[in-house]
Amino acid sequence: MLREIREPLVCAKCADEVTSGAAGAVSMRDYGRLEAGFTARGLQVWCLRHDLNVVHVDFAEAKPEADFRCLERRVNYSDLR
Ligand SMILES: [Zn+2]
């Protein structure tokens, strides 16, 4: 899969620290330290910096389709010369 993220998930505390300047001159993308994984109910995103839940998606016993392919854009090296 290629990157299709439209709205990145962020930890509310990390976002507060970035927007207030408390985190220094850093982007949200560089400051966030998130871990994601499957749980008994679905999928959880966890902030490693604050050791807090960001979101826990409950699949409600459904089995949504998931794509784990690691496709990369094909680079034409002759274009780089
Ligand atoms: Zn955080």
PDB file of the backbone (N, CA, C, O) and the ligand in Angstrom, with CONECT records:
HET     ZN  A 101       1
ATOM      1  N   MET A   1       0.841  -1.192   0.000  1.00  0.00           N
ATOM      2  CA  MET A   1       0.000   0.000   0.000  1.00  0.00           C
ATOM      3  C   MET A   1       0.876   1.241   0.000  1.00  0.00           C
ATOM      4  O   MET A   1       1.962   1.259   0.579  1.00  0.00           O
ATOM      5  N   LEU A   2       0.390   2.254  -0.648  1.00  0.00           N
ATOM      6  CA  LEU A   2       1.062   3.546  -0.589  1.00  0.00           C
ATOM      7  C   LEU A   2       0.394   4.370   0.508  1.00  0.00           C
ATOM      8  O   LEU A   2      -0.679   4.006   0.988  1.00  0.00           O
ATOM      9  N   ARG A   3       1.013   5.464   0.904  1.00  0.00           N
ATOM     10  CA  ARG A   3       0.499   6.273   2.010  1.00  0.00           C
ATOM     11  C   ARG A   3      -0.806   6.957   1.583  1.00  0.00           C
ATOM     12  O   ARG A   3      -0.842   7.716   0.614  1.00  0.00           O
ATOM     13  N   GLU A   4      -1.864   6.669   2.327  1.00  0.00           N
ATOM     14  CA  GLU A   4      -3.173   7.255   2.011  1.00  0.00           C
ATOM     15  C   GLU A   4      -3.749   7.995   3.213  1.00  0.00           C
ATOM     16  O   GLU A   4      -4.942   8.298   3.245  1.00  0.00           O
ATOM     17  N   ILE A   5      -2.912   8.283   4.189  1.00  0.00           N
ATOM     18  CA  ILE A   5      -3.383   8.946   5.405  1.00  0.00           C
ATOM     19  C   ILE A   5      -3.828  10.366   5.091  1.00  0.00           C
ATOM     20  O   ILE A   5      -3.079  11.160   4.522  1.00  0.00           O
ATOM     21  N   ARG A   6      -5.069  10.669   5.477  1.00  0.00           N
ATOM     22  CA  ARG A   6      -5.611  12.016   5.269  1.00  0.00           C
ATOM     23  C   ARG A   6      -5.562  12.839   6.538  1.00  0.00           C
ATOM     24  O   ARG A   6      -5.314  14.044   6.502  1.00  0.00           O
ATOM     25  N   GLU A   7      -5.798  12.182   7.655  1.00  0.00           N
ATOM     26  CA  GLU A   7      -5.762  12.875   8.941  1.00  0.00           C
ATOM     27  C   GLU A   7      -4.953  12.020   9.912  1.00  0.00           C
ATOM     28  O   GLU A   7      -5.463  11.024  10.424  1.00  0.00           O
ATOM     29  N   PRO A   8      -3.707  12.391  10.171  1.00  0.00           N
ATOM     30  CA  PRO A   8      -2.885  11.597  11.074  1.00  0.00           C
ATOM     31  C   PRO A   8      -3.472  11.562  12.480  1.00  0.00           C
ATOM     32  O   PRO A   8      -4.076  12.534  12.934  1.00  0.00           O
ATOM     33  N   LEU A   9      -3.293  10.444  13.159  1.00  0.00           N
ATOM     34  CA  LEU A   9      -3.700  10.346  14.559  1.00  0.00           C
ATOM     35  C   LEU A   9      -2.612  10.979  15.410  1.00  0.00           C
ATOM     36  O   LEU A   9      -1.423  10.757  15.180  1.00  0.00           O
ATOM     37  N   VAL A  10      -3.021  11.761  16.382  1.00  0.00           N
ATOM     38  CA  VAL A  10      -2.046  12.385  17.279  1.00  0.00           C
ATOM     39  C   VAL A  10      -2.529  12.239  18.714  1.00  0.00           C
ATOM     40  O   VAL A  10      -3.730  12.183  18.975  1.00  0.00           O
ATOM     41  N   CYS A  11      -1.596  12.178  19.624  1.00  0.00           N
ATOM     42  CA  CYS A  11      -1.903  12.185  21.047  1.00  0.00           C
ATOM     43  C   CYS A  11      -2.282  13.615  21.433  1.00  0.00           C
ATOM     44  O   CYS A  11      -1.604  14.561  21.033  1.00  0.00           O
ATOM     45  N   ALA A  12      -3.344  13.782  22.195  1.00  0.00           N
ATOM     46  CA  ALA A  12      -3.809  15.125  22.572  1.00  0.00           C
ATOM     47  C   ALA A  12      -2.756  15.859  23.398  1.00  0.00           C
ATOM     48  O   ALA A  12      -2.580  17.067  23.238  1.00  0.00           O
ATOM     49  N   LYS A  13      -2.057  15.148  24.275  1.00  0.00           N
ATOM     50  CA  LYS A  13      -1.029  15.801  25.100  1.00  0.00           C
ATOM     51  C   LYS A  13       0.168  16.205  24.250  1.00  0.00           C
ATOM     52  O   LYS A  13       0.709  17.297  24.423  1.00  0.00           O
ATOM     53  N   CYS A  14       0.585  15.339  23.337  1.00  0.00           N
ATOM     54  CA  CYS A  14       1.691  15.689  22.436  1.00  0.00           C
ATOM     55  C   CYS A  14       1.300  16.911  21.607  1.00  0.00           C
ATOM     56  O   CYS A  14       2.104  17.827  21.432  1.00  0.00           O
ATOM     57  N   ALA A  15       0.071  16.927  21.097  1.00  0.00           N
ATOM     58  CA  ALA A  15      -0.393  18.055  20.285  1.00  0.00           C
ATOM     59  C   ALA A  15      -0.369  19.345  21.091  1.00  0.00           C
ATOM     60  O   ALA A  15       0.029  20.388  20.574  1.00  0.00           O
ATOM     61  N   ASP A  16      -0.791  19.288  22.357  1.00  0.00           N
ATOM     62  CA  ASP A  16      -0.756  20.481  23.213  1.00  0.00           C
ATOM     63  C   ASP A  16       0.671  20.973  23.387  1.00  0.00           C
ATOM     64  O   ASP A  16       0.927  22.176  23.340  1.00  0.00           O
ATOM     65  N   GLU A  17       1.599  20.046  23.588  1.00  0.00           N
ATOM     66  CA  GLU A  17       2.996  20.428  23.813  1.00  0.00           C
ATOM     67  C   GLU A  17       3.623  21.029  22.563  1.00  0.00           C
ATOM     68  O   GLU A  17       4.440  21.945  22.652  1.00  0.00           O
ATOM     69  N   VAL A  18       3.240  20.510  21.393  1.00  0.00           N
ATOM     70  CA  VAL A  18       3.780  21.049  20.140  1.00  0.00           C
ATOM     71  C   VAL A  18       3.174  22.419  19.854  1.00  0.00           C
ATOM     72  O   VAL A  18       3.895  23.357  19.513  1.00  0.00           O
ATOM     73  N   THR A  19       1.861  22.538  19.990  1.00  0.00           N
ATOM     74  CA  THR A  19       1.218  23.814  19.649  1.00  0.00           C
ATOM     75  C   THR A  19       1.546  24.917  20.651  1.00  0.00           C
ATOM     76  O   THR A  19       1.567  26.091  20.284  1.00  0.00           O
ATOM     77  N   SER A  20       1.802  24.563  21.909  1.00  0.00           N
ATOM     78  CA  SER A  20       2.148  25.581  22.908  1.00  0.00           C
ATOM     79  C   SER A  20       3.618  25.969  22.839  1.00  0.00           C
ATOM     80  O   SER A  20       4.022  26.965  23.439  1.00  0.00           O
ATOM     81  N   GLY A  21       4.424  25.194  22.113  1.00  0.00           N
ATOM     82  CA  GLY A  21       5.856  25.460  22.028  1.00  0.00           C
ATOM     83  C   GLY A  21       6.655  24.766  23.123  1.00  0.00           C
ATOM     84  O   GLY A  21       7.884  24.841  23.133  1.00  0.00           O
ATOM     85  N   ALA A  22       5.970  24.091  24.049  1.00  0.00           N
ATOM     86  CA  ALA A  22       6.662  23.411  25.152  1.00  0.00           C
ATOM     87  C   ALA A  22       7.584  22.295  24.643  1.00  0.00           C
ATOM     88  O   ALA A  22       8.544  21.925  25.319  1.00  0.00           O
ATOM     89  N   ALA A  23       7.295  21.770  23.471  1.00  0.00           N
ATOM     90  CA  ALA A  23       8.117  20.695  22.910  1.00  0.00           C
ATOM     91  C   ALA A  23       9.308  21.247  22.144  1.00  0.00           C
ATOM     92  O   ALA A  23      10.154  20.483  21.679  1.00  0.00           O
ATOM     93  N   GLY A  24       9.386  22.580  22.008  1.00  0.00           N
ATOM     94  CA  GLY A  24      10.453  23.188  21.221  1.00  0.00           C
ATOM     95  C   GLY A  24      10.034  23.311  19.770  1.00  0.00           C
ATOM     96  O   GLY A  24       8.868  23.118  19.428  1.00  0.00           O
ATOM     97  N   ALA A  25      10.993  23.632  18.927  1.00  0.00           N
ATOM     98  CA  ALA A  25      10.712  23.832  17.501  1.00  0.00           C
ATOM     99  C   ALA A  25      10.712  22.481  16.801  1.00  0.00           C
ATOM    100  O   ALA A  25      11.698  22.077  16.186  1.00  0.00           O
ATOM    101  N   VAL A  26       9.589  21.800  16.912  1.00  0.00           N
ATOM    102  CA  VAL A  26       9.487  20.458  16.345  1.00  0.00           C
ATOM    103  C   VAL A  26       8.093  20.290  15.742  1.00  0.00           C
ATOM    104  O   VAL A  26       7.125  20.875  16.226  1.00  0.00           O
ATOM    105  N   SER A  27       8.001  19.494  14.692  1.00  0.00           N
ATOM    106  CA  SER A  27       6.694  19.241  14.089  1.00  0.00           C
ATOM    107  C   SER A  27       5.990  18.131  14.857  1.00  0.00           C
ATOM    108  O   SER A  27       6.625  17.339  15.554  1.00  0.00           O
ATOM    109  N   MET A  28       4.681  18.087  14.717  1.00  0.00           N
ATOM    110  CA  MET A  28       3.902  17.025  15.352  1.00  0.00           C
ATOM    111  C   MET A  28       4.377  15.666  14.841  1.00  0.00           C
ATOM    112  O   MET A  28       4.454  14.694  15.593  1.00  0.00           O
ATOM    113  N   ARG A  29       4.686  15.621  13.579  1.00  0.00           N
ATOM    114  CA  ARG A  29       5.117  14.356  12.975  1.00  0.00           C
ATOM    115  C   ARG A  29       6.422  13.862  13.604  1.00  0.00           C
ATOM    116  O   ARG A  29       6.597  12.661  13.810  1.00  0.00           O
ATOM    117  N   ASP A  30       7.331  14.781  13.905  1.00  0.00           N
ATOM    118  CA  ASP A  30       8.608  14.386  14.512  1.00  0.00           C
ATOM    119  C   ASP A  30       8.475  14.143  16.015  1.00  0.00           C
ATOM    120  O   ASP A  30       9.229  13.351  16.580  1.00  0.00           O
ATOM    121  N   TYR A  31       7.530  14.813  16.663  1.00  0.00           N
ATOM    122  CA  TYR A  31       7.402  14.708  18.121  1.00  0.00           C
ATOM    123  C   TYR A  31       6.632  13.469  18.555  1.00  0.00           C
ATOM    124  O   TYR A  31       6.958  12.865  19.577  1.00  0.00           O
ATOM    125  N   GLY A  32       5.631  13.090  17.802  1.00  0.00           N
ATOM    126  CA  GLY A  32       4.790  11.955  18.187  1.00  0.00           C
ATOM    127  C   GLY A  32       5.572  10.653  18.248  1.00  0.00           C
ATOM    128  O   GLY A  32       6.440  10.392  17.415  1.00  0.00           O
ATOM    129  N   ARG A  33       5.256   9.857  19.230  1.00  0.00           N
ATOM    130  CA  ARG A  33       5.881   8.529  19.356  1.00  0.00           C
ATOM    131  C   ARG A  33       4.749   7.539  19.609  1.00  0.00           C
ATOM    132  O   ARG A  33       4.430   7.219  20.754  1.00  0.00           O
ATOM    133  N   LEU A  34       4.155   7.067  18.535  1.00  0.00           N
ATOM    134  CA  LEU A  34       2.973   6.223  18.647  1.00  0.00           C
ATOM    135  C   LEU A  34       3.304   4.761  18.343  1.00  0.00           C
ATOM    136  O   LEU A  34       4.181   4.439  17.542  1.00  0.00           O
ATOM    137  N   GLU A  35       2.566   3.909  19.017  1.00  0.00           N
ATOM    138  CA  GLU A  35       2.637   2.474  18.785  1.00  0.00           C
ATOM    139  C   GLU A  35       1.223   2.025  18.437  1.00  0.00           C
ATOM    140  O   GLU A  35       0.257   2.509  19.027  1.00  0.00           O
ATOM    141  N   ALA A  36       1.096   1.121  17.501  1.00  0.00           N
ATOM    142  CA  ALA A  36      -0.229   0.617  17.129  1.00  0.00           C
ATOM    143  C   ALA A  36      -0.212  -0.900  17.141  1.00  0.00           C
ATOM    144  O   ALA A  36       0.786  -1.539  16.806  1.00  0.00           O
ATOM    145  N   GLY A  37      -1.347  -1.456  17.537  1.00  0.00           N
ATOM    146  CA  GLY A  37      -1.412  -2.907  17.549  1.00  0.00           C
ATOM    147  C   GLY A  37      -2.825  -3.411  17.746  1.00  0.00           C
ATOM    148  O   GLY A  37      -3.728  -2.663  18.119  1.00  0.00           O
ATOM    149  N   PHE A  38      -2.993  -4.682  17.490  1.00  0.00           N
ATOM    150  CA  PHE A  38      -4.295  -5.314  17.661  1.00  0.00           C
ATOM    151  C   PHE A  38      -4.518  -5.668  19.121  1.00  0.00           C
ATOM    152  O   PHE A  38      -3.586  -6.030  19.839  1.00  0.00           O
ATOM    153  N   THR A  39      -5.763  -5.558  19.544  1.00  0.00           N
ATOM    154  CA  THR A  39      -6.170  -5.914  20.901  1.00  0.00           C
ATOM    155  C   THR A  39      -7.279  -6.954  20.806  1.00  0.00           C
ATOM    156  O   THR A  39      -7.648  -7.384  19.713  1.00  0.00           O
ATOM    157  N   ALA A  40      -7.805  -7.352  21.956  1.00  0.00           N
ATOM    158  CA  ALA A  40      -8.901  -8.321  21.956  1.00  0.00           C
ATOM    159  C   ALA A  40     -10.147  -7.739  21.282  1.00  0.00           C
ATOM    160  O   ALA A  40     -10.953  -8.485  20.726  1.00  0.00           O
ATOM    161  N   ARG A  41     -10.311  -6.399  21.328  1.00  0.00           N
ATOM    162  CA  ARG A  41     -11.514  -5.768  20.754  1.00  0.00           C
ATOM    163  C   ARG A  41     -11.297  -5.178  19.375  1.00  0.00           C
ATOM    164  O   ARG A  41     -12.248  -4.986  18.618  1.00  0.00           O
ATOM    165  N   GLY A  42     -10.050  -4.893  19.050  1.00  0.00           N
ATOM    166  CA  GLY A  42      -9.823  -4.243  17.756  1.00  0.00           C
ATOM    167  C   GLY A  42      -8.401  -3.774  17.588  1.00  0.00           C
ATOM    168  O   GLY A  42      -7.469  -4.577  17.568  1.00  0.00           O
ATOM    169  N   LEU A  43      -8.232  -2.462  17.466  1.00  0.00           N
ATOM    170  CA  LEU A  43      -6.925  -1.895  17.194  1.00  0.00           C
ATOM    171  C   LEU A  43      -6.720  -0.675  18.088  1.00  0.00           C
ATOM    172  O   LEU A  43      -7.604   0.172  18.213  1.00  0.00           O
ATOM    173  N   GLN A  44      -5.554  -0.597  18.701  1.00  0.00           N
ATOM    174  CA  GLN A  44      -5.278   0.505  19.603  1.00  0.00           C
ATOM    175  C   GLN A  44      -4.029   1.250  19.161  1.00  0.00           C
ATOM    176  O   GLN A  44      -3.044   0.657  18.722  1.00  0.00           O
ATOM    177  N   VAL A  45      -4.105   2.583  19.293  1.00  0.00           N
ATOM    178  CA  VAL A  45      -2.935   3.434  19.089  1.00  0.00           C
ATOM    179  C   VAL A  45      -2.579   4.016  20.446  1.00  0.00           C
ATOM    180  O   VAL A  45      -3.437   4.552  21.148  1.00  0.00           O
ATOM    181  N   TRP A  46      -1.307   3.906  20.809  1.00  0.00           N
ATOM    182  CA  TRP A  46      -0.830   4.258  22.144  1.00  0.00           C
ATOM    183  C   TRP A  46       0.298   5.273  22.042  1.00  0.00           C
ATOM    184  O   TRP A  46       1.181   5.140  21.195  1.00  0.00           O
ATOM    185  N   CYS A  47       0.273   6.287  22.900  1.00  0.00           N
ATOM    186  CA  CYS A  47       1.362   7.261  22.936  1.00  0.00           C
ATOM    187  C   CYS A  47       2.448   6.734  23.872  1.00  0.00           C
ATOM    188  O   CYS A  47       2.225   6.562  25.070  1.00  0.00           O
ATOM    189  N   LEU A  48       3.618   6.483  23.307  1.00  0.00           N
ATOM    190  CA  LEU A  48       4.741   5.989  24.112  1.00  0.00           C
ATOM    191  C   LEU A  48       5.331   7.110  24.960  1.00  0.00           C
ATOM    192  O   LEU A  48       5.862   6.859  26.042  1.00  0.00           O
ATOM    193  N   ARG A  49       5.239   8.351  24.468  1.00  0.00           N
ATOM    194  CA  ARG A  49       5.794   9.475  25.222  1.00  0.00           C
ATOM    195  C   ARG A  49       5.029   9.696  26.523  1.00  0.00           C
ATOM    196  O   ARG A  49       5.638   9.941  27.565  1.00  0.00           O
ATOM    197  N   HIS A  50       3.716   9.614  26.473  1.00  0.00           N
ATOM    198  CA  HIS A  50       2.887   9.883  27.650  1.00  0.00           C
ATOM    199  C   HIS A  50       2.299   8.623  28.277  1.00  0.00           C
ATOM    200  O   HIS A  50       1.643   8.688  29.316  1.00  0.00           O
ATOM    201  N   ASP A  51       2.533   7.490  27.647  1.00  0.00           N
ATOM    202  CA  ASP A  51       1.996   6.223  28.129  1.00  0.00           C
ATOM    203  C   ASP A  51       0.471   6.327  28.293  1.00  0.00           C
ATOM    204  O   ASP A  51      -0.093   6.003  29.338  1.00  0.00           O
ATOM    205  N   LEU A  52      -0.162   6.794  27.216  1.00  0.00           N
ATOM    206  CA  LEU A  52      -1.615   7.031  27.224  1.00  0.00           C
ATOM    207  C   LEU A  52      -2.254   6.492  25.953  1.00  0.00           C
ATOM    208  O   LEU A  52      -1.614   6.385  24.907  1.00  0.00           O
ATOM    209  N   ASN A  53      -3.539   6.155  26.073  1.00  0.00           N
ATOM    210  CA  ASN A  53      -4.329   5.756  24.915  1.00  0.00           C
ATOM    211  C   ASN A  53      -4.572   6.947  24.000  1.00  0.00           C
ATOM    212  O   ASN A  53      -4.933   8.027  24.466  1.00  0.00           O
ATOM    213  N   VAL A  54      -4.376   6.755  22.705  1.00  0.00           N
ATOM    214  CA  VAL A  54      -4.736   7.766  21.710  1.00  0.00           C
ATOM    215  C   VAL A  54      -6.106   7.425  21.146  1.00  0.00           C
ATOM    216  O   VAL A  54      -6.990   8.280  21.086  1.00  0.00           O
ATOM    217  N   VAL A  55      -6.278   6.193  20.738  1.00  0.00           N
ATOM    218  CA  VAL A  55      -7.590   5.727  20.271  1.00  0.00           C
ATOM    219  C   VAL A  55      -7.609   4.205  20.347  1.00  0.00           C
ATOM    220  O   VAL A  55      -6.593   3.537  20.159  1.00  0.00           O
ATOM    221  N   HIS A  56      -8.784   3.688  20.627  1.00  0.00           N
ATOM    222  CA  HIS A  56      -8.987   2.246  20.605  1.00  0.00           C
ATOM    223  C   HIS A  56     -10.209   2.004  19.733  1.00  0.00           C
ATOM    224  O   HIS A  56     -11.332   2.331  20.115  1.00  0.00           O
ATOM    225  N   VAL A  57      -9.983   1.438  18.576  1.00  0.00           N
ATOM    226  CA  VAL A  57     -11.070   1.186  17.635  1.00  0.00           C
ATOM    227  C   VAL A  57     -11.633  -0.198  17.915  1.00  0.00           C
ATOM    228  O   VAL A  57     -10.924  -1.202  17.850  1.00  0.00           O
ATOM    229  N   ASP A  58     -12.930  -0.228  18.230  1.00  0.00           N
ATOM    230  CA  ASP A  58     -13.608  -1.486  18.526  1.00  0.00           C
ATOM    231  C   ASP A  58     -14.193  -2.053  17.232  1.00  0.00           C
ATOM    232  O   ASP A  58     -15.065  -1.440  16.617  1.00  0.00           O
ATOM    233  N   PHE A  59     -13.719  -3.198  16.835  1.00  0.00           N
ATOM    234  CA  PHE A  59     -14.211  -3.808  15.590  1.00  0.00           C
ATOM    235  C   PHE A  59     -15.601  -4.415  15.770  1.00  0.00           C
ATOM    236  O   PHE A  59     -16.212  -4.856  14.796  1.00  0.00           O
ATOM    237  N   ALA A  60     -16.103  -4.443  16.994  1.00  0.00           N
ATOM    238  CA  ALA A  60     -17.430  -4.993  17.276  1.00  0.00           C
ATOM    239  C   ALA A  60     -17.588  -6.385  16.663  1.00  0.00           C
ATOM    240  O   ALA A  60     -18.618  -6.719  16.078  1.00  0.00           O
ATOM    241  N   GLU A  61     -16.540  -7.175  16.817  1.00  0.00           N
ATOM    242  CA  GLU A  61     -16.514  -8.557  16.357  1.00  0.00           C
ATOM    243  C   GLU A  61     -16.547  -8.708  14.846  1.00  0.00           C
ATOM    244  O   GLU A  61     -16.625  -9.826  14.335  1.00  0.00           O
ATOM    245  N   ALA A  62     -16.489  -7.585  14.121  1.00  0.00           N
ATOM    246  CA  ALA A  62     -16.380  -7.665  12.663  1.00  0.00           C
ATOM    247  C   ALA A  62     -14.933  -7.992  12.318  1.00  0.00           C
ATOM    248  O   ALA A  62     -14.045  -7.823  13.154  1.00  0.00           O
ATOM    249  N   LYS A  63     -14.694  -8.442  11.135  1.00  0.00           N
ATOM    250  CA  LYS A  63     -13.346  -8.728  10.672  1.00  0.00           C
ATOM    251  C   LYS A  63     -13.074  -7.880   9.440  1.00  0.00           C
ATOM    252  O   LYS A  63     -13.152  -8.368   8.312  1.00  0.00           O
ATOM    253  N   PRO A  64     -12.749  -6.589   9.663  1.00  0.00           N
ATOM    254  CA  PRO A  64     -12.535  -5.715   8.515  1.00  0.00           C
ATOM    255  C   PRO A  64     -11.321  -6.160   7.697  1.00  0.00           C
ATOM    256  O   PRO A  64     -10.362  -6.729   8.219  1.00  0.00           O
ATOM    257  N   GLU A  65     -11.399  -5.882   6.423  1.00  0.00           N
ATOM    258  CA  GLU A  65     -10.314  -6.251   5.523  1.00  0.00           C
ATOM    259  C   GLU A  65      -9.077  -5.428   5.871  1.00  0.00           C
ATOM    260  O   GLU A  65      -9.182  -4.229   6.129  1.00  0.00           O
ATOM    261  N   ALA A  66      -7.929  -6.052   5.878  1.00  0.00           N
ATOM    262  CA  ALA A  66      -6.676  -5.351   6.173  1.00  0.00           C
ATOM    263  C   ALA A  66      -5.649  -5.699   5.105  1.00  0.00           C
ATOM    264  O   ALA A  66      -5.575  -6.838   4.643  1.00  0.00           O
ATOM    265  N   ASP A  67      -4.868  -4.713   4.725  1.00  0.00           N
ATOM    266  CA  ASP A  67      -3.865  -4.898   3.686  1.00  0.00           C
ATOM    267  C   ASP A  67      -2.484  -4.693   4.295  1.00  0.00           C
ATOM    268  O   ASP A  67      -2.146  -3.583   4.705  1.00  0.00           O
ATOM    269  N   PHE A  68      -1.699  -5.734   4.358  1.00  0.00           N
ATOM    270  CA  PHE A  68      -0.365  -5.662   4.973  1.00  0.00           C
ATOM    271  C   PHE A  68       0.749  -5.650   3.929  1.00  0.00           C
ATOM    272  O   PHE A  68       1.918  -5.846   4.259  1.00  0.00           O
ATOM    273  N   ARG A  69       0.384  -5.420   2.676  1.00  0.00           N
ATOM    274  CA  ARG A  69       1.428  -5.388   1.658  1.00  0.00           C
ATOM    275  C   ARG A  69       2.319  -4.162   1.858  1.00  0.00           C
ATOM    276  O   ARG A  69       1.840  -3.073   2.174  1.00  0.00           O
ATOM    277  N   CYS A  70       3.599  -4.358   1.672  1.00  0.00           N
ATOM    278  CA  CYS A  70       4.570  -3.259   1.805  1.00  0.00           C
ATOM    279  C   CYS A  70       5.048  -2.869   0.417  1.00  0.00           C
ATOM    280  O   CYS A  70       6.189  -3.132   0.034  1.00  0.00           O
ATOM    281  N   LEU A  71       4.165  -2.245  -0.317  1.00  0.00           N
ATOM    282  CA  LEU A  71       4.531  -1.843  -1.673  1.00  0.00           C
ATOM    283  C   LEU A  71       5.323  -0.550  -1.633  1.00  0.00           C
ATOM    284  O   LEU A  71       5.053   0.331  -0.816  1.00  0.00           O
ATOM    285  N   GLU A  72       6.287  -0.445  -2.508  1.00  0.00           N
ATOM    286  CA  GLU A  72       7.086   0.772  -2.606  1.00  0.00           C
ATOM    287  C   GLU A  72       6.935   1.323  -4.010  1.00  0.00           C
ATOM    288  O   GLU A  72       6.732   0.582  -4.972  1.00  0.00           O
ATOM    289  N   ARG A  73       7.039   2.649  -4.105  1.00  0.00           N
ATOM    290  CA  ARG A  73       7.005   3.257  -5.427  1.00  0.00           C
ATOM    291  C   ARG A  73       8.208   2.774  -6.215  1.00  0.00           C
ATOM    292  O   ARG A  73       9.313   2.665  -5.683  1.00  0.00           O
ATOM    293  N   ARG A  74       7.986   2.491  -7.471  1.00  0.00           N
ATOM    294  CA  ARG A  74       9.083   2.037  -8.315  1.00  0.00           C
ATOM    295  C   ARG A  74       9.912   3.255  -8.736  1.00  0.00           C
ATOM    296  O   ARG A  74       9.370   4.244  -9.229  1.00  0.00           O
ATOM    297  N   VAL A  75      11.224   3.170  -8.535  1.00  0.00           N
ATOM    298  CA  VAL A  75      12.122   4.268  -8.908  1.00  0.00           C
ATOM    299  C   VAL A  75      12.772   3.914 -10.221  1.00  0.00           C
ATOM    300  O   VAL A  75      13.307   2.820 -10.401  1.00  0.00           O
ATOM    301  N   ASN A  76      12.715   4.867 -11.139  1.00  0.00           N
ATOM    302  CA  ASN A  76      13.407   4.676 -12.412  1.00  0.00           C
ATOM    303  C   ASN A  76      14.766   5.377 -12.271  1.00  0.00           C
ATOM    304  O   ASN A  76      14.855   6.602 -12.344  1.00  0.00           O
ATOM    305  N   TYR A  77      15.816   4.582 -12.070  1.00  0.00           N
ATOM    306  CA  TYR A  77      17.129   5.160 -11.788  1.00  0.00           C
ATOM    307  C   TYR A  77      17.687   5.969 -12.943  1.00  0.00           C
ATOM    308  O   TYR A  77      18.532   6.840 -12.737  1.00  0.00           O
ATOM    309  N   SER A  78      17.233   5.697 -14.137  1.00  0.00           N
ATOM    310  CA  SER A  78      17.748   6.485 -15.264  1.00  0.00           C
ATOM    311  C   SER A  78      17.244   7.930 -15.172  1.00  0.00           C
ATOM    312  O   SER A  78      17.849   8.826 -15.761  1.00  0.00           O
ATOM    313  N   ASP A  79      16.139   8.173 -14.439  1.00  0.00           N
ATOM    314  CA  ASP A  79      15.643   9.537 -14.270  1.00  0.00           C
ATOM    315  C   ASP A  79      16.483  10.330 -13.279  1.00  0.00           C
ATOM    316  O   ASP A  79      16.399  11.558 -13.254  1.00  0.00           O
ATOM    317  N   LEU A  80      17.289   9.661 -12.463  1.00  0.00           N
ATOM    318  CA  LEU A  80      18.055  10.345 -11.413  1.00  0.00           C
ATOM    319  C   LEU A  80      19.386  10.870 -11.921  1.00  0.00           C
ATOM    320  O   LEU A  80      20.056  11.631 -11.223  1.00  0.00           O
ATOM    321  N   ARG A  81      19.771  10.484 -13.101  1.00  0.00           N
ATOM    322  CA  ARG A  81      21.085  10.928 -13.628  1.00  0.00           C
ATOM    323  C   ARG A  81      21.003  12.343 -14.158  1.00  0.00           C
ATOM    324  O   ARG A  81      22.001  12.882 -14.637  1.00  0.00           O
TER     325      ARG A  81
HETATM  326 ZN    ZN A 101       1.645  11.916  23.855  1.00  0.00          ZN2+
END
